[in-house]
Every structure is written in C-alpha cells, then in structure tokens.
Amino acid sequence: MTRASMSRIPSLLTACVAVVGVSACTQVEKIDDGGSGAQIPDEVQRAFDDSCATAGCHSGGSPAQGLDLSAGASAAIIGGQATQASMPLVELGNVEGSYLAIKILEEMPPAGTRMPPTRPPGPDEAIIVGWIAGVSLPGGGDAGSDGSTTTADTGDGSGSSGSSMQLCGLADVAPAAANPFDIGTGAGQIPEDVGAVLTNNCGCHEVDATEVTGTVFAYTGMVHFSTATEAQSDYMGTPTYDVMLARVDNEANPMPPSYFCDVGDGSVITDADKQLLVDWLMAGAPDATMWP
C-alpha cells in the first residue's frame, strides 16, 4: 500500500472496502434516514462545495446531470432519484444502494466516470461516503438521525458550542511512524524550523496509510513534500509549494483540515507555525542551504 492509499473510513464504514482503487463496498447496516426532514450536515456541504459544487460541475443553472450539490439544493439528493441508475442518489445507511457513493468508490461506475473525475478520491469524498454510511463526522458534529449536526457543550455553563483539542502532528495521528520528512541542513533537505512545523501539523501527508490511527482520515491525495525538492516539484502544472500555500493560507478551506484539527482555540494551526510555513512557501520552499 502506498502513502497515497486510503486505509479506512472510520466507524460504520469499517465494513466497507476503503482502499482507493477497490471497486465496491460490502453492505453496511441500514439506519433510519430521518424522513423527509433530513438535512446535509455542514461538514458534508463543505466537502460538496470544495470538490463537487464548483463552476461547470454540480452547481449553477445547468448543473452536470441535473445534480445540484450547492448549499440550499443539495438536500434533494437524500432519497432523490439518480438519472444514470435505478436507485436513489443517497439512502442514508446504505452505501451500496446510494448511487452517489458508488460514483465515488467504484473505478468503473455503471455510467460515466468515477467522481471526482480529475483526481483520486480524497478526504472530502471520505466525509461524503462516511456520512452516507452513518459515521460520526470527525472534528465536531455527528450526523444525527435527521442528518443535522450537533456540537459539544463547552462545559462552562454557557451552552455555547466548542471544540476539544485535536492535534494533527505526526505523534498524534501516527505515533508509531518514523518521521518521513527529510529535515536537516543539507541541500534538498527541509530547514529544521520548517520541518518542526510540518512534523507538528502535517502528520497525515507522508506516512503510510496503515500507520494512521484513531478516527483520522489517511491522506489520499497526491501533494507530497517530504523533502524541499519535492515541495519545489511540479503538481499538475503548478509548483507544489503554491498548491500548499493556497490551502495553508485559506480560512475557508484550510490545511491542516478544519473538520479534524484544532489546536485548542478553534484554530487548525498556531499563528506562529502558520506564519513560518507561509513565509517558507512564499519564498519557493527553499532547502536548508538557502533558508536564513
């Protein structure tokens, strides 16, 4: 298994074949879909917005296949009929009976191509399939019987929602894994201060998927930066460091991921770590010999 393979989708999806590239899932237990009042949880809608409801795809006046996954319209998929198969788009608790899940999981779906068509399924798709199966969403907000989200009380008597600390460092998500980042003072190596930031915040990216523990989603994308040279490499026509910067310096859809990581105050990374990482990426991810 490569480091870009998905090891599992947690909770009820452990019955599902969750390694990217395997065609289908075994049947999971059907749960109550909550009736006609079912809604799309916030974290699932964020995944739709990021990966599906984009310009020219599943949004706008003429969405692909008539499927509008933008906010305000996406709830229609719950019990809605698929246009390419005789089954509902989403039947909560039934992965094999939900066409949306099949389009994500199968290499060769019954019609058309796997979704998303331009890259392997990643964390957004794991969230979507996990929601269909009925798993609790990581980082706050369980999918209730009506599909709505819930938040934990802060415990201070205020009744307001809050989050508990969940770090995304290597020691937190893959405690048995060796540090995969090539950190040092030599050519091609990641500078030591930057390496510490990556080690403390980007633990999922470079470890083998089998080493990831708990409820963390193993990284399934293809953006890697285990060395400075790798961070400077080309990714689909764009420097990898620019791809990284677009997510690190992004409050709406950040990396580390907001659906899981929380350094204790609702932020996904400390201000100091973020600034150092942004500075390094804006400089073109120089190796240790070129980093002051």
Contacts in CASP RR format, 6 or more apart in sequence:
PFRMAT RR
TARGET T0000
AUTHOR 0000-0000-0000
METHOD contacts of the structure
MODEL  1
MTRASMSRIPSLLTACVAVVGVSACTQVEKIDDGGSGAQIPDEVQRAFDD
SCATAGCHSGGSPAQGLDLSAGASAAIIGGQATQASMPLVELGNVEGSYL
AIKILEEMPPAGTRMPPTRPPGPDEAIIVGWIAGVSLPGGGDAGSDGSTT
TADTGDGSGSSGSSMQLCGLADVAPAAANPFDIGTGAGQIPEDVGAVLTN
NCGCHEVDATEVTGTVFAYTGMVHFSTATEAQSDYMGTPTYDVMLARVDN
EANPMPPSYFCDVGDGSVITDADKQLLVDWLMAGAPDATMWP
1 7 0 8 1.000
1 19 0 8 1.000
1 208 0 8 1.000
1 209 0 8 1.000
1 210 0 8 1.000
2 208 0 8 1.000
2 209 0 8 1.000
3 180 0 8 1.000
3 206 0 8 1.000
3 207 0 8 1.000
3 208 0 8 1.000
3 209 0 8 1.000
3 219 0 8 1.000
3 224 0 8 1.000
4 20 0 8 1.000
4 120 0 8 1.000
4 209 0 8 1.000
4 219 0 8 1.000
4 220 0 8 1.000
4 221 0 8 1.000
4 222 0 8 1.000
4 224 0 8 1.000
5 19 0 8 1.000
5 20 0 8 1.000
5 209 0 8 1.000
5 218 0 8 1.000
5 220 0 8 1.000
6 18 0 8 1.000
6 19 0 8 1.000
6 20 0 8 1.000
6 121 0 8 1.000
6 122 0 8 1.000
6 126 0 8 1.000
6 209 0 8 1.000
6 217 0 8 1.000
6 218 0 8 1.000
6 220 0 8 1.000
7 18 0 8 1.000
7 19 0 8 1.000
7 209 0 8 1.000
7 210 0 8 1.000
7 212 0 8 1.000
7 218 0 8 1.000
8 14 0 8 1.000
8 18 0 8 1.000
8 218 0 8 1.000
9 16 0 8 1.000
9 18 0 8 1.000
9 126 0 8 1.000
9 129 0 8 1.000
9 130 0 8 1.000
9 133 0 8 1.000
9 135 0 8 1.000
9 217 0 8 1.000
10 135 0 8 1.000
10 136 0 8 1.000
10 138 0 8 1.000
10 214 0 8 1.000
10 215 0 8 1.000
10 217 0 8 1.000
11 130 0 8 1.000
11 133 0 8 1.000
11 134 0 8 1.000
11 135 0 8 1.000
11 136 0 8 1.000
11 215 0 8 1.000
12 28 0 8 1.000
12 29 0 8 1.000
12 93 0 8 1.000
12 130 0 8 1.000
12 133 0 8 1.000
12 134 0 8 1.000
12 135 0 8 1.000
13 25 0 8 1.000
13 28 0 8 1.000
13 95 0 8 1.000
13 129 0 8 1.000
13 130 0 8 1.000
13 133 0 8 1.000
13 134 0 8 1.000
13 135 0 8 1.000
15 25 0 8 1.000
15 26 0 8 1.000
15 27 0 8 1.000
15 28 0 8 1.000
15 29 0 8 1.000
16 25 0 8 1.000
16 26 0 8 1.000
16 28 0 8 1.000
16 95 0 8 1.000
16 105 0 8 1.000
16 129 0 8 1.000
16 133 0 8 1.000
17 23 0 8 1.000
17 24 0 8 1.000
17 25 0 8 1.000
17 26 0 8 1.000
17 105 0 8 1.000
18 25 0 8 1.000
18 126 0 8 1.000
20 120 0 8 1.000
20 121 0 8 1.000
20 122 0 8 1.000
20 220 0 8 1.000
21 107 0 8 1.000
21 120 0 8 1.000
22 105 0 8 1.000
23 105 0 8 1.000
23 106 0 8 1.000
23 107 0 8 1.000
23 108 0 8 1.000
24 96 0 8 1.000
24 102 0 8 1.000
24 105 0 8 1.000
24 106 0 8 1.000
25 95 0 8 1.000
25 96 0 8 1.000
25 101 0 8 1.000
25 105 0 8 1.000
26 96 0 8 1.000
27 94 0 8 1.000
27 95 0 8 1.000
27 96 0 8 1.000
28 93 0 8 1.000
28 94 0 8 1.000
28 95 0 8 1.000
28 96 0 8 1.000
28 133 0 8 1.000
29 93 0 8 1.000
30 91 0 8 1.000
30 93 0 8 1.000
30 94 0 8 1.000
31 92 0 8 1.000
31 93 0 8 1.000
31 134 0 8 1.000
31 145 0 8 1.000
32 92 0 8 1.000
32 145 0 8 1.000
33 78 0 8 1.000
33 79 0 8 1.000
33 91 0 8 1.000
33 92 0 8 1.000
33 93 0 8 1.000
34 92 0 8 1.000
34 145 0 8 1.000
34 146 0 8 1.000
34 147 0 8 1.000
35 146 0 8 1.000
37 146 0 8 1.000
38 75 0 8 1.000
38 78 0 8 1.000
38 92 0 8 1.000
38 146 0 8 1.000
38 147 0 8 1.000
39 75 0 8 1.000
39 146 0 8 1.000
39 147 0 8 1.000
39 148 0 8 1.000
40 48 0 8 1.000
40 71 0 8 1.000
40 74 0 8 1.000
40 75 0 8 1.000
40 78 0 8 1.000
40 147 0 8 1.000
41 131 0 8 1.000
41 137 0 8 1.000
41 141 0 8 1.000
41 143 0 8 1.000
41 147 0 8 1.000
41 148 0 8 1.000
41 149 0 8 1.000
42 141 0 8 1.000
42 149 0 8 1.000
43 127 0 8 1.000
43 131 0 8 1.000
43 137 0 8 1.000
43 139 0 8 1.000
43 140 0 8 1.000
43 141 0 8 1.000
43 149 0 8 1.000
43 259 0 8 1.000
44 127 0 8 1.000
44 128 0 8 1.000
44 131 0 8 1.000
44 137 0 8 1.000
44 143 0 8 1.000
45 71 0 8 1.000
45 74 0 8 1.000
46 253 0 8 1.000
46 259 0 8 1.000
47 123 0 8 1.000
47 124 0 8 1.000
47 125 0 8 1.000
47 127 0 8 1.000
47 128 0 8 1.000
48 58 0 8 1.000
48 69 0 8 1.000
48 70 0 8 1.000
48 71 0 8 1.000
48 74 0 8 1.000
48 128 0 8 1.000
49 70 0 8 1.000
49 71 0 8 1.000
50 124 0 8 1.000
50 253 0 8 1.000
51 116 0 8 1.000
51 124 0 8 1.000
51 125 0 8 1.000
52 58 0 8 1.000
52 59 0 8 1.000
52 69 0 8 1.000
52 115 0 8 1.000
52 116 0 8 1.000
53 59 0 8 1.000
53 68 0 8 1.000
53 69 0 8 1.000
53 70 0 8 1.000
53 71 0 8 1.000
53 74 0 8 1.000
56 63 0 8 1.000
56 64 0 8 1.000
57 63 0 8 1.000
57 64 0 8 1.000
58 64 0 8 1.000
58 65 0 8 1.000
58 66 0 8 1.000
58 67 0 8 1.000
58 68 0 8 1.000
58 69 0 8 1.000
58 70 0 8 1.000
59 68 0 8 1.000
59 69 0 8 1.000
59 70 0 8 1.000
60 68 0 8 1.000
60 70 0 8 1.000
61 68 0 8 1.000
63 69 0 8 1.000
63 70 0 8 1.000
65 83 0 8 1.000
65 84 0 8 1.000
66 83 0 8 1.000
67 77 0 8 1.000
67 83 0 8 1.000
67 89 0 8 1.000
68 74 0 8 1.000
68 76 0 8 1.000
69 77 0 8 1.000
77 89 0 8 1.000
77 90 0 8 1.000
77 100 0 8 1.000
78 89 0 8 1.000
78 90 0 8 1.000
78 92 0 8 1.000
79 88 0 8 1.000
79 89 0 8 1.000
79 90 0 8 1.000
79 91 0 8 1.000
80 88 0 8 1.000
80 89 0 8 1.000
80 90 0 8 1.000
81 87 0 8 1.000
81 88 0 8 1.000
81 89 0 8 1.000
82 88 0 8 1.000
82 89 0 8 1.000
82 99 0 8 1.000
82 100 0 8 1.000
84 99 0 8 1.000
84 110 0 8 1.000
84 111 0 8 1.000
84 112 0 8 1.000
85 99 0 8 1.000
85 102 0 8 1.000
85 110 0 8 1.000
85 111 0 8 1.000
87 97 0 8 1.000
87 98 0 8 1.000
87 99 0 8 1.000
88 97 0 8 1.000
88 98 0 8 1.000
88 99 0 8 1.000
89 98 0 8 1.000
89 99 0 8 1.000
89 100 0 8 1.000
90 98 0 8 1.000
90 99 0 8 1.000
90 100 0 8 1.000
90 101 0 8 1.000
90 132 0 8 1.000
91 97 0 8 1.000
91 98 0 8 1.000
91 132 0 8 1.000
92 131 0 8 1.000
92 132 0 8 1.000
92 134 0 8 1.000
92 147 0 8 1.000
93 132 0 8 1.000
93 133 0 8 1.000
93 134 0 8 1.000
94 132 0 8 1.000
95 101 0 8 1.000
95 105 0 8 1.000
95 129 0 8 1.000
95 132 0 8 1.000
95 133 0 8 1.000
96 102 0 8 1.000
98 132 0 8 1.000
100 128 0 8 1.000
100 132 0 8 1.000
101 128 0 8 1.000
101 129 0 8 1.000
101 132 0 8 1.000
101 133 0 8 1.000
102 109 0 8 1.000
102 110 0 8 1.000
103 109 0 8 1.000
103 114 0 8 1.000
103 115 0 8 1.000
104 114 0 8 1.000
104 115 0 8 1.000
104 121 0 8 1.000
104 125 0 8 1.000
104 128 0 8 1.000
104 129 0 8 1.000
105 121 0 8 1.000
105 129 0 8 1.000
106 114 0 8 1.000
107 114 0 8 1.000
108 114 0 8 1.000
114 121 0 8 1.000
115 125 0 8 1.000
116 125 0 8 1.000
119 221 0 8 1.000
119 222 0 8 1.000
120 220 0 8 1.000
120 221 0 8 1.000
120 222 0 8 1.000
121 220 0 8 1.000
122 217 0 8 1.000
122 219 0 8 1.000
122 220 0 8 1.000
122 221 0 8 1.000
123 217 0 8 1.000
123 219 0 8 1.000
123 220 0 8 1.000
123 257 0 8 1.000
123 259 0 8 1.000
126 217 0 8 1.000
126 220 0 8 1.000
127 137 0 8 1.000
127 217 0 8 1.000
127 259 0 8 1.000
131 137 0 8 1.000
131 143 0 8 1.000
134 143 0 8 1.000
135 143 0 8 1.000
136 142 0 8 1.000
136 143 0 8 1.000
136 215 0 8 1.000
137 143 0 8 1.000
137 149 0 8 1.000
137 259 0 8 1.000
138 215 0 8 1.000
138 216 0 8 1.000
138 217 0 8 1.000
138 259 0 8 1.000
138 260 0 8 1.000
139 163 0 8 1.000
139 166 0 8 1.000
139 259 0 8 1.000
139 260 0 8 1.000
139 262 0 8 1.000
140 149 0 8 1.000
140 151 0 8 1.000
140 152 0 8 1.000
140 163 0 8 1.000
140 259 0 8 1.000
141 149 0 8 1.000
141 150 0 8 1.000
141 151 0 8 1.000
142 149 0 8 1.000
142 150 0 8 1.000
143 149 0 8 1.000
144 150 0 8 1.000
151 161 0 8 1.000
151 162 0 8 1.000
152 161 0 8 1.000
152 162 0 8 1.000
152 163 0 8 1.000
152 164 0 8 1.000
153 159 0 8 1.000
153 160 0 8 1.000
153 161 0 8 1.000
153 162 0 8 1.000
154 160 0 8 1.000
154 161 0 8 1.000
154 162 0 8 1.000
162 266 0 8 1.000
163 262 0 8 1.000
163 264 0 8 1.000
163 266 0 8 1.000
164 262 0 8 1.000
164 264 0 8 1.000
165 262 0 8 1.000
165 263 0 8 1.000
165 264 0 8 1.000
166 172 0 8 1.000
166 260 0 8 1.000
166 261 0 8 1.000
166 262 0 8 1.000
167 200 0 8 1.000
167 261 0 8 1.000
167 263 0 8 1.000
168 201 0 8 1.000
168 202 0 8 1.000
168 203 0 8 1.000
168 204 0 8 1.000
168 216 0 8 1.000
168 256 0 8 1.000
168 257 0 8 1.000
168 260 0 8 1.000
168 261 0 8 1.000
168 268 0 8 1.000
169 199 0 8 1.000
169 200 0 8 1.000
169 201 0 8 1.000
169 202 0 8 1.000
169 203 0 8 1.000
170 177 0 8 1.000
170 179 0 8 1.000
170 180 0 8 1.000
170 199 0 8 1.000
170 200 0 8 1.000
170 202 0 8 1.000
170 203 0 8 1.000
170 207 0 8 1.000
172 203 0 8 1.000
173 203 0 8 1.000
173 204 0 8 1.000
173 207 0 8 1.000
173 212 0 8 1.000
173 213 0 8 1.000
173 214 0 8 1.000
173 216 0 8 1.000
174 203 0 8 1.000
174 204 0 8 1.000
174 207 0 8 1.000
174 211 0 8 1.000
174 212 0 8 1.000
174 213 0 8 1.000
175 213 0 8 1.000
176 211 0 8 1.000
176 213 0 8 1.000
177 207 0 8 1.000
177 208 0 8 1.000
177 211 0 8 1.000
179 199 0 8 1.000
180 206 0 8 1.000
180 207 0 8 1.000
180 226 0 8 1.000
181 190 0 8 1.000
181 195 0 8 1.000
181 198 0 8 1.000
181 199 0 8 1.000
181 206 0 8 1.000
181 226 0 8 1.000
181 227 0 8 1.000
182 188 0 8 1.000
182 189 0 8 1.000
182 190 0 8 1.000
182 226 0 8 1.000
182 227 0 8 1.000
182 228 0 8 1.000
183 189 0 8 1.000
183 190 0 8 1.000
183 191 0 8 1.000
183 192 0 8 1.000
183 195 0 8 1.000
183 196 0 8 1.000
183 199 0 8 1.000
184 190 0 8 1.000
184 191 0 8 1.000
184 192 0 8 1.000
184 288 0 8 1.000
185 191 0 8 1.000
185 192 0 8 1.000
185 288 0 8 1.000
185 289 0 8 1.000
186 287 0 8 1.000
186 288 0 8 1.000
186 289 0 8 1.000
187 287 0 8 1.000
187 288 0 8 1.000
187 289 0 8 1.000
188 227 0 8 1.000
188 228 0 8 1.000
188 229 0 8 1.000
188 287 0 8 1.000
188 288 0 8 1.000
188 289 0 8 1.000
189 227 0 8 1.000
189 228 0 8 1.000
189 287 0 8 1.000
189 288 0 8 1.000
190 198 0 8 1.000
190 225 0 8 1.000
190 227 0 8 1.000
190 228 0 8 1.000
190 231 0 8 1.000
190 287 0 8 1.000
190 288 0 8 1.000
191 228 0 8 1.000
191 280 0 8 1.000
191 286 0 8 1.000
191 287 0 8 1.000
191 288 0 8 1.000
191 291 0 8 1.000
192 288 0 8 1.000
193 276 0 8 1.000
194 276 0 8 1.000
194 277 0 8 1.000
194 280 0 8 1.000
194 291 0 8 1.000
197 273 0 8 1.000
197 276 0 8 1.000
197 277 0 8 1.000
198 225 0 8 1.000
198 277 0 8 1.000
200 273 0 8 1.000
201 256 0 8 1.000
201 261 0 8 1.000
201 268 0 8 1.000
201 269 0 8 1.000
201 273 0 8 1.000
201 277 0 8 1.000
202 225 0 8 1.000
202 255 0 8 1.000
202 256 0 8 1.000
204 212 0 8 1.000
204 216 0 8 1.000
204 217 0 8 1.000
204 218 0 8 1.000
204 219 0 8 1.000
205 219 0 8 1.000
205 223 0 8 1.000
205 224 0 8 1.000
205 225 0 8 1.000
206 224 0 8 1.000
206 225 0 8 1.000
206 226 0 8 1.000
209 218 0 8 1.000
209 219 0 8 1.000
209 220 0 8 1.000
212 218 0 8 1.000
215 260 0 8 1.000
216 260 0 8 1.000
217 260 0 8 1.000
222 235 0 8 1.000
223 235 0 8 1.000
223 240 0 8 1.000
223 243 0 8 1.000
223 244 0 8 1.000
224 230 0 8 1.000
224 240 0 8 1.000
225 231 0 8 1.000
225 240 0 8 1.000
225 241 0 8 1.000
225 244 0 8 1.000
225 285 0 8 1.000
227 287 0 8 1.000
228 285 0 8 1.000
228 286 0 8 1.000
228 287 0 8 1.000
228 288 0 8 1.000
229 287 0 8 1.000
230 240 0 8 1.000
231 240 0 8 1.000
231 241 0 8 1.000
231 244 0 8 1.000
231 281 0 8 1.000
231 284 0 8 1.000
231 285 0 8 1.000
232 239 0 8 1.000
232 240 0 8 1.000
232 241 0 8 1.000
232 284 0 8 1.000
232 285 0 8 1.000
233 239 0 8 1.000
233 240 0 8 1.000
234 240 0 8 1.000
235 243 0 8 1.000
239 284 0 8 1.000
239 285 0 8 1.000
240 285 0 8 1.000
241 281 0 8 1.000
241 284 0 8 1.000
241 285 0 8 1.000
242 281 0 8 1.000
244 255 0 8 1.000
244 281 0 8 1.000
244 285 0 8 1.000
245 278 0 8 1.000
245 281 0 8 1.000
245 282 0 8 1.000
247 253 0 8 1.000
247 254 0 8 1.000
247 255 0 8 1.000
248 254 0 8 1.000
248 255 0 8 1.000
248 269 0 8 1.000
248 274 0 8 1.000
248 277 0 8 1.000
248 278 0 8 1.000
248 281 0 8 1.000
249 274 0 8 1.000
249 278 0 8 1.000
254 268 0 8 1.000
254 269 0 8 1.000
255 268 0 8 1.000
256 268 0 8 1.000
256 269 0 8 1.000
257 268 0 8 1.000
258 268 0 8 1.000
261 268 0 8 1.000
261 269 0 8 1.000
262 268 0 8 1.000
263 269 0 8 1.000
263 270 0 8 1.000
269 277 0 8 1.000
280 286 0 8 1.000
280 291 0 8 1.000
283 291 0 8 1.000
END
